[in-house]
Amino acid sequence: MKSKNEIYPAQEFNNIREIIKNAVEKYPFHNAFIIKNKPGTNQKYTEITYRQMDEEIDALGTSLVKSGLKGKRIAVISPNRYEWVVSYLATVNGTGIVIPLDKGLPEQEIQSLLERSKTDAVIFDKKYQDIMKKIQEEKEGRIHHFICMDETEEFTSLQELIQEGKELLRKGDTQFIEAEINNEEMSILLFTSGTTSQSKAVMLSHRNIASNIYALTMAEKIYDTDVNLAFLPLHHTFGSTGMLFFLSAGATNTFCDGIRHIQTNLKEYKVSVFVCVPLLLEAMYKKIMKEIERQGKSKLIKIVIPISNFLLKFGIDIRRKLFKDVINQLGGNIRFVVSGASAIDKKVAKGFNNFGILTVQGYGLTETSPVLIAENEKCIRYGSIGYPFANVDIKIDNPNQEGIGEIVASGPNVMLGYYENEEATKEVIETDENGKRWFHTGDLAYQDKDGYIYIAGRKKNVIVLKNGKNIYPEELEILINNLPYVEESMVFGMPKEEDLVVSAKIVYNKEYKEESNLSEEELKKKIWEDVKEINKGLPNYQHMKNIIVTDEPMIKTTTAKVKRFEEIEKIIKETNIM
C-alpha cells in the first residue's frame, strides 16, 4: 500500500555527493545561490550557478585533502552564508567528518565542543577570529588548521584554498573527486541543543541524510524555478538537510538578513519557498490579520474564504487572485511554507492555506536526520503533524487510555548513535527480535484511524499532578498563543507544598500594549480575564491558576524553542520557592 507521503516520483541516492552531482548535471547553469554583496541602498548581487558551486566544492575539498586533512574532523561555524555550504560539502563529500557548530554559542562552549569532538581543523566566519586566535596561541589542542571564510591577515582564507585547489585540479589531482565514500559510517557530528555538559553529539551518515532527502522528494514538490530563503540556522539538521533538499531540486537559495528583514527579503529575492519555525509564522499571520482589520476587510475575508473553499472542491482555485493583497505582503511570490521545530497553531496553518499559500508542517529530530512525519499538499489534517514518511516506520509505544504514547521510529534516517556515549544511545535505541532498530523520540502523540499523528507534548515536559492526572503543556500554550497580544508562552508546573500548580509564563507584545494605551496593571488584568476564559473550556485539573506576565523574551535555542528547564529554574529562583 502506497504511503500518503509518496506522491511524487523520486530518485534514490546513496550519499550526499551523488545528490549534489546529479543536481549539477541537471541544472548546471541555474543559479544555486544569489548573494547580496553589501547591505545598503545600491545593492549588488553575485549569482552562483550550480556548476560554479560544484567547482568550488571540488577545489576546496582537493585543497583540504592536500593539506593532510583526509579522514580528519573539520568544524564549521558561521552565520548562514554560501561559504558555510561549500565548507560543509567540501568536507563531507570526500575529505572527512564535518562538525557544524551553533553560531550562537559563547566562547567557552565553542572551545569545549571543539575539544569534545576532537576537531582537527576549523573553518569560521571572521566574527570568530578572536576566539580562534586564542585557541591557536594556546597550542594545547589538536587543531592545526584555522581557515577563515573572509580575507584576514592572521589566517588562511577559504578563497586562498579554493584557488589553490583549482590549480591542483588543473594539474590532475583527483584525490578528492575520486575519494571513496563510506555511506554507512559517521560523516557528520552534530551537537543537540543544550548546555555543553548536557548536549549530546549525534553521529549521522551519508545514508541517513540521503534517505531523508529521498523521502522529502517523494512528499513535497520543489521546482527548479523556486527561490528558497534560508532562514533556519544551517548548523541545525533541519536547516542543513533542508538546504540539501532544495539544492537536489535545482532551486535557487538566498540568505535572510535577519528576522526584522524577512518581509523585505521575501520581496527582494522573489522568494517562493520558505522553511521556518511556528513562532515566526504565527507572528507573520497576526500582522497580516491586523492589516486586514485596519483596512476594514475582516468581514469581507470571512465571507470570501468559504466561497473560495467551496470552489476548490470542484477544482477551481482562485485563492491567489482573491487574496493577492495578502500574498503581496509576503513578497508576492510565496507559494509554499514549511513549519518545523514545534507544533504550529492550526488556525495559522489553515489561514495561510485559505490564502493560497501551501503551508505544511514536518516533525523530526536531529537524531533522525531530521524528518520523520510531515504533511504534503494532498495530506493535510489541521492539528496533526501529518503522516509518516514512506521509508519510515512509526509506532505509538505504550499508549495510555487516551491512546497517547511515545513516538518510536525505525528507518534508514535514524542516527548511528551518540558519540562516545553508549549509555545514552542504549536509552533511546532498542533493537527488536528481528534486528530492527527503533528510536525513542521522547515525544508523546496519538494516531487517528487514518494514520495521522497528533503531538500531545514532550515526555519530559508532562506535568504530573499528585492525583495522577497528566497535563500536556504544549496543548495549553497553543490556546494562550491565540491571544492577540501574546508573543510566546510557556505552561509548567510550579511546585507548591507536595504538588504542582499549573502555571503560565506569558510574554506580551510591547506594540499591542502601547497601541491599546493600557497600563501594566490593566494589561495584566486583561490577560488574567482571558486565561480564566480559556480555563472555562478545560477540565478543572487543567486550569491555569498562576500566571507570570512579562515583556522579556524567554531563553531559547537557535531554532526558537524555549529552554523550558532553564526558564523554570529561573522562575523558581526568582520566586524563592526552593
C-alpha positions as CSV (number, residue, x, y, z in Angstrom):
1,M,0.0,0.0,0.0
2,K,1.3,3.4,-1.0
3,S,2.1,5.9,1.8
4,K,0.2,9.2,1.9
5,N,3.7,10.7,1.7
6,E,4.6,9.0,-1.5
7,I,3.0,11.2,-4.1
8,Y,5.9,12.3,-6.4
9,P,8.4,10.1,-8.3
10,A,11.9,10.3,-6.7
11,Q,15.4,9.1,-7.5
12,E,17.2,7.4,-4.6
13,F,20.8,8.2,-4.0
14,N,23.4,6.5,-1.7
15,N,25.1,9.6,-0.5
16,I,25.2,13.4,-0.4
17,R,27.9,13.7,-3.2
18,E,25.6,11.8,-5.6
19,I,22.7,14.2,-4.8
20,I,24.9,17.2,-5.5
21,K,26.5,15.8,-8.6
22,N,23.1,14.9,-10.0
23,A,21.8,18.4,-9.4
24,V,24.8,19.9,-11.1
25,E,24.4,17.6,-14.1
26,K,20.7,18.5,-14.5
27,Y,20.9,22.3,-13.7
28,P,24.5,23.4,-14.5
29,F,23.5,27.0,-15.4
30,H,20.7,27.5,-12.9
31,N,21.5,29.8,-10.0
32,A,22.3,27.8,-6.9
33,F,22.7,30.9,-4.9
34,I,22.1,34.6,-5.1
35,I,24.4,36.5,-2.6
36,K,24.0,40.1,-1.5
37,N,27.4,41.7,-1.6
38,K,26.9,44.6,0.8
39,P,23.9,45.9,2.7
40,G,23.0,49.4,1.6
41,T,20.9,51.4,-0.9
42,N,22.8,50.4,-4.1
43,Q,22.6,46.7,-3.7
44,K,24.9,44.4,-5.7
45,Y,24.3,40.7,-6.0
46,T,26.5,37.8,-7.0
47,E,24.9,34.9,-8.8
48,I,26.5,31.5,-8.4
49,T,25.5,28.7,-10.7
50,Y,25.3,25.0,-9.8
51,R,28.4,24.4,-11.9
52,Q,30.4,27.2,-10.2
53,M,29.3,25.9,-6.8
54,D,30.4,22.4,-7.7
55,E,33.8,23.7,-9.0
56,E,34.4,25.5,-5.7
57,I,33.4,22.4,-3.6
58,D,35.8,20.2,-5.6
59,A,38.6,22.8,-5.4
60,L,38.2,23.3,-1.6
61,G,38.0,19.6,-1.0
62,T,41.1,19.0,-3.1
63,S,43.0,21.6,-1.1
64,L,41.9,20.2,2.2
65,V,43.0,16.7,1.3
66,K,46.3,18.1,0.0
67,S,46.7,19.8,3.4
68,G,46.6,16.5,5.2
69,L,43.0,16.6,6.3
70,K,41.9,13.4,4.6
71,G,39.8,11.4,7.1
72,K,40.1,14.3,9.7
73,R,37.4,16.2,11.6
74,I,36.6,19.7,10.4
75,A,34.3,22.1,12.4
76,V,32.3,24.8,10.6
77,I,31.0,27.8,12.4
78,S,29.4,30.9,10.9
79,P,26.1,32.6,10.3
80,N,24.2,31.3,7.3
81,R,26.2,32.0,4.2
82,Y,27.3,30.5,0.9
83,E,30.8,29.7,2.3
84,W,29.2,27.5,5.0
85,V,27.5,25.3,2.4
86,V,30.7,25.0,0.4
87,S,32.8,24.2,3.5
88,Y,30.2,21.6,4.7
89,L,30.1,19.8,1.3
90,A,33.8,20.0,0.6
91,T,34.3,18.2,4.0
92,V,31.6,15.6,3.8
93,N,31.9,14.7,0.1
94,G,35.4,13.3,0.2
95,T,37.6,14.9,2.9
96,G,36.5,13.8,6.3
97,I,33.9,14.3,9.1
98,V,32.1,17.7,9.3
99,I,31.1,19.2,12.7
100,P,28.6,22.0,12.3
101,L,28.7,24.2,15.4
102,D,26.0,26.5,16.7
103,K,26.8,30.1,15.7
104,G,25.2,31.4,18.9
105,L,27.5,29.6,21.4
106,P,29.6,31.6,23.8
107,E,33.4,31.3,23.6
108,Q,33.7,28.7,26.4
109,E,31.2,26.4,24.8
110,I,32.8,26.7,21.4
111,Q,36.2,25.6,22.9
112,S,34.6,22.8,24.8
113,L,32.8,21.4,21.8
114,L,35.9,21.6,19.6
115,E,37.7,19.5,22.3
116,R,34.8,17.0,22.8
117,S,34.5,16.4,19.0
118,K,38.3,16.0,18.6
119,T,38.3,18.6,15.8
120,D,41.5,18.8,13.6
121,A,40.6,21.9,11.6
122,V,38.1,24.7,11.9
123,I,36.5,26.9,9.2
124,F,34.9,30.0,10.6
125,D,33.4,33.4,9.9
126,K,35.6,36.4,10.7
127,K,33.5,37.3,13.8
128,Y,35.1,34.3,15.5
129,Q,38.7,35.2,14.7
130,D,39.5,36.4,18.2
131,I,38.3,33.1,19.7
132,M,40.3,31.2,17.1
133,K,43.4,33.3,17.7
134,K,43.2,32.4,21.4
135,I,42.9,28.7,20.7
136,Q,45.7,28.9,18.2
137,E,48.0,30.7,20.7
138,E,47.3,28.1,23.4
139,K,48.6,25.3,21.2
140,E,47.3,22.7,23.6
141,G,44.6,21.2,21.3
142,R,44.9,19.1,18.2
143,I,43.7,21.9,15.9
144,H,46.4,22.9,13.5
145,H,44.3,24.3,10.6
146,F,42.4,27.5,11.1
147,I,40.6,28.7,7.9
148,C,38.7,32.0,7.8
149,M,35.8,32.4,5.4
150,D,36.9,36.0,4.9
151,E,40.2,37.7,4.0
152,T,42.2,38.3,7.1
153,E,45.9,38.8,7.9
154,E,46.0,36.2,10.7
155,F,44.6,33.2,9.0
156,T,44.5,31.3,5.7
157,S,41.3,32.3,3.8
158,L,38.8,30.0,2.2
159,Q,39.3,31.7,-1.1
160,E,43.1,31.0,-1.0
161,L,42.4,27.3,-0.5
162,I,39.8,27.3,-3.3
163,Q,42.2,29.0,-5.7
164,E,45.0,26.5,-4.7
165,G,42.5,23.6,-5.2
166,K,41.6,24.8,-8.7
167,E,45.3,24.8,-9.6
168,L,45.7,21.3,-8.1
169,L,42.7,20.1,-10.1
170,R,44.1,21.6,-13.3
171,K,47.3,19.7,-12.7
172,G,45.3,16.4,-12.4
173,D,44.9,16.0,-8.6
174,T,41.9,13.6,-8.3
175,Q,42.3,12.6,-4.6
176,F,39.2,14.4,-3.5
177,I,36.9,13.9,-6.5
178,E,37.6,10.2,-6.7
179,A,37.6,9.6,-2.9
180,E,35.5,6.6,-1.9
181,I,32.7,7.5,0.5
182,N,31.5,5.0,3.1
183,N,27.8,5.6,3.1
184,E,27.3,3.9,6.5
185,E,29.9,5.4,8.7
186,M,29.9,8.7,10.7
187,S,30.4,11.6,8.4
188,I,28.5,14.3,10.3
189,L,28.8,15.0,14.0
190,L,26.0,17.3,15.3
191,F,25.5,18.6,18.8
192,T,22.0,18.7,20.2
193,S,20.6,21.9,21.8
194,G,21.6,22.4,25.5
195,T,24.5,23.4,27.6
196,T,27.9,21.9,26.9
197,S,27.6,19.3,29.6
198,Q,24.1,18.3,28.6
199,S,24.4,18.4,24.8
200,K,24.9,15.1,23.1
201,A,26.8,14.6,19.9
202,V,24.7,12.9,17.2
203,M,26.5,10.7,14.7
204,L,25.0,10.8,11.2
205,S,26.0,9.0,8.0
206,H,25.6,9.9,4.3
207,R,22.9,7.2,4.1
208,N,21.0,8.9,6.9
209,I,20.8,12.2,5.1
210,A,20.4,10.8,1.6
211,S,17.4,8.6,2.7
212,N,15.7,11.6,4.3
213,I,16.1,13.7,1.1
214,Y,14.7,10.8,-0.9
215,A,11.6,10.8,1.5
216,L,11.2,14.6,1.3
217,T,11.3,14.4,-2.5
218,M,8.5,11.9,-2.6
219,A,6.4,14.0,-0.3
220,E,7.0,17.7,-1.2
221,K,7.2,19.3,-4.7
222,I,10.0,21.7,-5.2
223,Y,10.6,23.2,-8.7
224,D,13.8,24.2,-10.3
225,T,12.3,27.7,-10.6
226,D,11.7,28.0,-6.9
227,V,13.6,30.5,-4.7
228,N,14.3,29.5,-1.1
229,L,15.1,31.9,1.7
230,A,17.5,30.1,4.1
231,F,16.2,31.2,7.5
232,L,16.8,28.2,9.8
233,P,20.4,28.0,11.0
234,L,22.4,25.7,8.8
235,H,24.2,24.1,11.8
236,H,20.8,22.6,12.7
237,T,20.0,19.5,10.8
238,F,16.6,20.9,9.7
239,G,18.4,23.8,8.2
240,S,21.2,21.8,6.5
241,T,19.1,18.9,5.3
242,G,16.5,21.4,4.0
243,M,19.3,23.3,2.1
244,L,20.4,20.0,0.5
245,F,16.8,19.2,-0.4
246,F,16.4,22.5,-2.2
247,L,19.8,22.0,-4.0
248,S,18.7,18.5,-5.0
249,A,15.8,20.0,-6.9
250,G,17.7,22.8,-8.7
251,A,16.2,25.6,-6.7
252,T,17.9,29.0,-6.1
253,N,18.9,29.7,-2.5
254,T,19.2,33.1,-0.8
255,F,20.0,34.2,2.7
256,C,18.0,36.2,5.2
257,D,19.4,39.5,6.5
258,G,17.8,38.9,9.9
259,I,14.4,38.4,11.4
260,R,13.4,42.1,11.0
261,H,14.2,42.0,7.3
262,I,12.3,38.8,6.4
263,Q,9.4,40.6,4.6
264,T,11.9,42.8,2.7
265,N,13.9,39.7,1.7
266,L,10.8,37.8,0.6
267,K,10.1,40.6,-1.9
268,E,13.7,41.4,-2.8
269,Y,14.5,37.8,-3.9
270,K,11.0,36.9,-5.1
271,V,11.0,34.0,-2.6
272,S,8.6,31.2,-3.4
273,V,9.5,28.6,-0.7
274,F,10.4,29.2,2.9
275,V,11.2,26.9,5.9
276,C,10.7,28.5,9.3
277,V,9.6,28.0,12.9
278,P,6.0,28.4,14.1
279,L,6.8,31.4,16.2
280,L,7.8,33.4,13.2
281,L,4.9,32.1,11.0
282,E,2.4,32.9,13.7
283,A,3.8,36.4,14.1
284,M,3.5,37.0,10.4
285,Y,-0.1,35.8,10.4
286,K,-1.0,38.1,13.2
287,K,0.5,41.0,11.3
288,I,-1.5,40.1,8.2
289,M,-4.7,39.8,10.1
290,K,-4.1,43.1,11.9
291,E,-3.6,44.8,8.5
292,I,-6.8,43.3,7.1
293,E,-8.6,44.6,10.2
294,R,-7.0,48.1,9.8
295,Q,-8.3,48.2,6.2
296,G,-11.8,47.2,7.4
297,K,-11.8,44.0,5.3
298,S,-12.3,41.4,8.1
299,K,-16.0,40.8,7.3
300,L,-15.3,40.5,3.6
301,I,-12.5,38.0,4.2
302,K,-14.9,35.9,6.3
303,I,-17.4,35.8,3.5
304,V,-14.9,35.2,0.7
305,I,-13.0,32.3,2.3
306,P,-15.9,29.8,2.4
307,I,-16.8,30.6,-1.2
308,S,-13.2,30.1,-2.3
309,N,-13.0,26.8,-0.4
310,F,-16.3,25.6,-1.9
311,L,-15.0,26.3,-5.4
312,L,-11.8,24.3,-4.6
313,K,-13.9,21.2,-4.2
314,F,-14.7,21.5,-8.0
315,G,-11.0,22.1,-8.9
316,I,-11.5,25.9,-9.2
317,D,-8.7,27.6,-7.4
318,I,-9.0,31.4,-7.3
319,R,-7.3,31.9,-3.9
320,R,-4.2,33.6,-5.2
321,K,-6.2,36.1,-7.2
322,L,-8.7,36.8,-4.4
323,F,-6.0,37.2,-1.8
324,K,-3.4,38.9,-3.9
325,D,-3.0,41.8,-1.4
326,V,-2.2,39.3,1.4
327,I,0.3,37.4,-0.8
328,N,1.9,40.8,-1.7
329,Q,2.5,41.5,2.0
330,L,4.8,38.4,1.8
331,G,6.6,39.5,-1.3
332,G,4.1,38.4,-3.9
333,N,5.7,35.1,-4.9
334,I,5.4,32.9,-1.9
335,R,3.7,29.6,-2.7
336,F,5.0,27.0,-0.1
337,V,5.8,27.3,3.6
338,V,7.2,24.6,5.8
339,S,6.9,24.9,9.5
340,G,9.1,22.8,11.8
341,A,10.8,22.6,15.3
342,S,7.5,22.6,17.2
343,A,3.7,22.5,16.6
344,I,2.0,25.3,14.7
345,D,-1.3,26.8,15.7
346,K,-3.8,25.1,13.4
347,K,-5.7,28.4,12.9
348,V,-2.5,29.9,11.4
349,A,-1.8,26.9,9.1
350,K,-5.4,26.9,7.9
351,G,-5.3,30.7,7.4
352,F,-2.3,30.6,5.1
353,N,-3.8,27.7,3.1
354,N,-7.0,29.6,2.8
355,F,-5.0,32.5,1.2
356,G,-3.5,30.1,-1.4
357,I,-0.1,29.6,0.3
358,L,0.5,25.9,0.8
359,T,1.5,25.6,4.5
360,V,2.6,22.2,5.9
361,Q,4.4,21.1,9.0
362,G,7.1,18.5,9.5
363,Y,8.2,16.7,12.6
364,G,11.6,15.2,13.3
365,L,14.7,15.4,15.4
366,T,18.5,15.8,14.9
367,E,18.7,12.1,15.7
368,T,16.5,11.3,12.6
369,S,18.3,13.4,10.0
370,P,15.7,15.0,10.8
371,V,12.2,14.5,9.3
372,L,10.0,11.5,10.3
373,I,6.5,12.7,9.7
374,A,5.1,15.5,7.6
375,E,2.1,16.9,5.8
376,N,2.0,17.5,2.0
377,E,-0.4,19.2,-0.4
378,K,-2.6,16.1,-0.5
379,C,-2.2,15.1,3.1
380,I,-3.2,17.9,5.5
381,R,-5.3,17.4,8.6
382,Y,-5.2,20.5,10.8
383,G,-3.9,19.9,14.3
384,S,-1.9,16.9,13.2
385,I,1.7,16.7,12.2
386,G,0.8,14.7,9.2
387,Y,1.7,11.2,8.1
388,P,4.9,9.1,8.5
389,F,7.4,9.2,5.6
390,A,7.3,6.4,3.0
391,N,10.6,4.9,4.2
392,V,9.9,5.3,7.9
393,D,8.0,3.0,10.4
394,I,6.3,4.7,13.3
395,K,4.5,3.2,16.3
396,I,2.9,4.8,19.4
397,D,4.6,3.0,22.2
398,N,2.9,2.0,25.5
399,P,-0.3,4.2,24.9
400,N,-2.4,5.2,27.8
401,Q,-6.2,5.1,28.0
402,E,-6.4,8.1,25.7
403,G,-4.2,6.4,23.1
404,I,-1.3,8.7,24.0
405,G,2.1,7.1,23.9
406,E,5.7,7.8,22.9
407,I,6.6,8.1,19.2
408,V,9.1,5.4,18.3
409,A,10.6,5.3,14.8
410,S,12.6,3.0,12.6
411,G,14.2,3.8,9.3
412,P,17.3,4.5,7.3
413,N,17.4,8.1,8.7
414,V,17.9,7.0,12.3
415,M,21.3,8.1,13.7
416,L,24.2,5.7,14.3
417,G,24.2,6.7,17.9
418,Y,25.6,9.3,20.3
419,Y,29.3,9.9,20.0
420,E,31.3,8.3,22.9
421,N,28.1,7.9,24.9
422,E,26.9,4.3,24.6
423,E,24.8,4.6,27.7
424,A,22.7,7.4,26.2
425,T,22.5,5.6,22.9
426,K,21.0,2.5,24.7
427,E,18.5,4.6,26.4
428,V,16.9,5.8,23.1
429,I,17.7,3.0,20.6
430,E,16.4,-0.6,21.1
431,T,16.8,-3.5,18.7
432,D,13.8,-5.9,18.3
433,E,13.9,-9.6,17.8
434,N,14.1,-9.1,14.0
435,G,17.2,-6.9,14.3
436,K,15.2,-3.7,13.6
437,R,16.4,-0.6,15.3
438,W,13.8,1.6,17.0
439,F,14.5,5.2,18.1
440,H,12.5,6.5,21.1
441,T,11.8,10.2,20.4
442,G,10.7,11.3,23.8
443,D,7.6,12.9,22.2
444,L,4.1,11.9,23.1
445,A,1.4,11.6,20.5
446,Y,-1.7,9.7,19.4
447,Q,-2.7,8.4,15.9
448,D,-6.2,8.7,14.4
449,K,-7.9,5.9,12.5
450,D,-6.5,7.2,9.2
451,G,-2.9,7.2,10.4
452,Y,-2.5,10.9,11.0
453,I,-0.4,11.7,14.1
454,Y,-1.1,14.3,16.7
455,I,1.6,15.6,19.1
456,A,0.5,15.7,22.8
457,G,3.7,17.0,24.1
458,R,7.3,16.2,25.2
459,K,7.5,13.3,27.5
460,K,9.8,15.2,29.9
461,N,7.5,18.3,29.9
462,V,4.4,16.5,31.0
463,I,3.0,17.9,34.3
464,V,2.0,15.0,36.5
465,L,-0.3,16.1,39.4
466,K,-0.5,14.4,42.7
467,N,-3.9,13.0,41.7
468,G,-2.2,11.2,38.8
469,K,-3.6,13.5,36.1
470,N,-1.3,14.3,33.2
471,I,-1.3,17.7,31.6
472,Y,0.5,18.3,28.3
473,P,1.7,22.0,28.4
474,E,2.0,22.4,24.6
475,E,-1.8,21.9,24.2
476,L,-2.5,24.8,26.6
477,E,0.3,27.0,25.1
478,I,-1.5,26.9,21.7
479,L,-4.6,28.3,23.3
480,I,-2.7,31.1,25.0
481,N,-0.8,31.9,21.8
482,N,-4.1,32.6,20.1
483,L,-4.5,35.7,22.2
484,P,-3.6,38.8,20.0
485,Y,-1.1,40.3,22.4
486,V,0.9,37.1,23.1
487,E,4.4,36.8,21.7
488,E,5.2,33.5,23.3
489,S,4.1,31.4,26.3
490,M,5.2,28.5,28.5
491,V,3.0,26.4,30.7
492,F,4.6,24.5,33.5
493,G,4.1,23.0,37.0
494,M,5.0,25.4,39.8
495,P,6.0,23.5,43.0
496,K,3.6,24.1,45.9
497,E,3.9,22.0,49.0
498,E,3.8,18.4,47.7
499,D,2.0,19.1,44.4
500,L,2.3,21.3,41.3
501,V,0.2,24.3,40.4
502,V,-0.5,24.6,36.6
503,S,1.1,28.0,35.7
504,A,1.8,30.0,32.6
505,K,4.5,32.5,31.8
506,I,3.2,34.9,29.1
507,V,5.4,37.3,27.1
508,Y,3.2,40.1,25.7
509,N,3.8,42.3,22.6
510,K,5.0,45.8,23.6
511,E,3.4,47.4,20.5
512,Y,0.0,46.0,21.5
513,K,0.3,47.5,24.9
514,E,1.3,50.9,23.5
515,E,-1.4,50.9,20.8
516,S,-4.1,49.8,23.3
517,N,-2.9,52.6,25.7
518,L,-3.0,50.1,28.6
519,S,-1.0,50.4,31.8
520,E,1.0,47.4,33.0
521,E,-1.7,46.6,35.6
522,E,-4.5,47.0,33.1
523,L,-2.8,44.6,30.7
524,K,-2.2,42.0,33.4
525,K,-5.8,42.2,34.4
526,K,-6.9,41.7,30.8
527,I,-4.6,38.7,30.5
528,W,-6.0,37.1,33.7
529,E,-9.5,37.5,32.4
530,D,-8.6,35.9,29.1
531,V,-6.8,33.0,30.9
532,K,-9.9,32.5,33.0
533,E,-11.9,32.4,29.8
534,I,-9.6,29.7,28.4
535,N,-9.9,27.7,31.7
536,K,-13.7,27.6,31.3
537,G,-13.2,25.3,28.3
538,L,-10.9,23.0,30.1
539,P,-11.3,20.2,32.7
540,N,-10.8,21.5,36.3
541,Y,-7.4,19.8,36.7
542,Q,-6.0,21.7,33.7
543,H,-7.0,25.1,34.9
544,M,-4.1,27.6,35.0
545,K,-4.1,29.1,38.5
546,N,-0.9,31.2,38.4
547,I,0.5,33.5,35.6
548,I,3.6,35.4,35.2
549,V,3.4,38.4,32.7
550,T,6.4,40.0,31.2
551,D,7.7,41.7,28.0
552,E,11.1,40.0,28.4
553,P,11.7,37.2,25.7
554,M,12.3,33.7,27.1
555,I,15.6,31.8,26.9
556,K,15.5,30.0,23.6
557,T,17.6,27.7,21.4
558,T,18.7,28.9,17.9
559,T,15.6,27.3,16.4
560,A,13.4,29.4,18.7
561,K,12.4,26.6,21.1
562,V,12.0,27.7,24.7
563,K,14.6,26.2,27.0
564,R,11.9,25.1,29.5
565,F,14.1,23.8,32.3
566,E,16.3,26.9,32.3
567,E,13.2,29.1,32.3
568,I,11.5,27.1,35.1
569,E,14.7,27.2,37.1
570,K,14.9,30.9,36.7
571,I,11.2,31.4,37.8
572,I,11.7,29.2,40.9
573,K,14.8,31.1,41.8
574,E,13.1,34.5,41.3
575,T,10.1,33.5,43.4
576,N,12.2,31.9,46.1
577,I,10.2,28.8,46.2
578,M,13.2,26.5,46.8
